[in-house]
């Protein structure tokens, strides 16, 4: 009586498992890259806001924001 499951079935399962592992590794790498990108993007926005606030503060100290020189 011939076997119901072909001999190559075992190697197919192994290949499937290998492909799943490779896919998982690639997805994990992508998730880490996206997280790093998003973190960098947030930090850039924070630094831009700090720069803007510092410039506004310097203008106030220089009297530019109050309508000109006092003398």
C-alpha positions in Angstrom: 0.0 0.0 0.0 1.5 3.4 -1.0 2.0 6.0 1.8 -0.8 8.6 2.0 1.7 11.4 2.7 4.4 12.0 0.1 8.1 11.8 1.2 8.7 15.4 0.3 6.0 16.5 2.8 8.5 16.8 5.6 10.8 19.0 3.7 7.9 21.2 2.7 7.1 21.8 6.3 10.7 22.5 7.1 10.8 25.0 4.2 7.6 26.6 5.4 9.0 27.0 8.9 12.3 28.5 7.5 10.3 31.0 5.4 8.2 32.0 8.4 11.3 32.6 10.5 12.9 34.7 7.7 9.6 36.7 7.4 9.5 37.3 11.1 13.1 38.5 11.2 12.5 40.9 8.3 9.3 42.3 9.9 11.1 42.7 13.2 13.9 44.6 11.5 11.3 46.8 9.7 9.5 47.5 13.0 12.7 48.6 14.6 13.6 50.8 11.6 10.2 52.5 11.7 10.4 53.0 15.4 13.8 54.7 15.1 12.6 56.8 12.2 9.5 58.0 14.2 11.7 58.7 17.2 14.0 60.8 15.1 11.1 62.6 13.6 9.7 63.5 17.0 13.1 64.7 18.2 13.4 66.9 15.2 10.0 68.5 15.9 11.0 69.1 19.5 14.3 70.7 18.5 12.5 72.9 16.0 10.1 74.1 18.7 12.9 74.7 21.1 14.8 76.8 18.5 11.7 78.8 17.8 11.0 79.5 21.5 14.7 80.4 22.0 14.5 82.9 19.1 11.4 84.4 20.4 13.0 84.8 23.8 16.1 86.4 22.4 13.9 88.9 20.4 12.0 89.8 23.7 15.3 90.4 25.5 16.5 92.6 22.6 13.3 94.6 22.7 12.1 93.6 19.2 8.8 92.2 20.5 7.8 95.4 22.3 7.6 97.9 19.5 11.2 99.0 19.2 14.0 100.5 21.2 13.4 102.1 24.6 15.6 105.1 23.9 
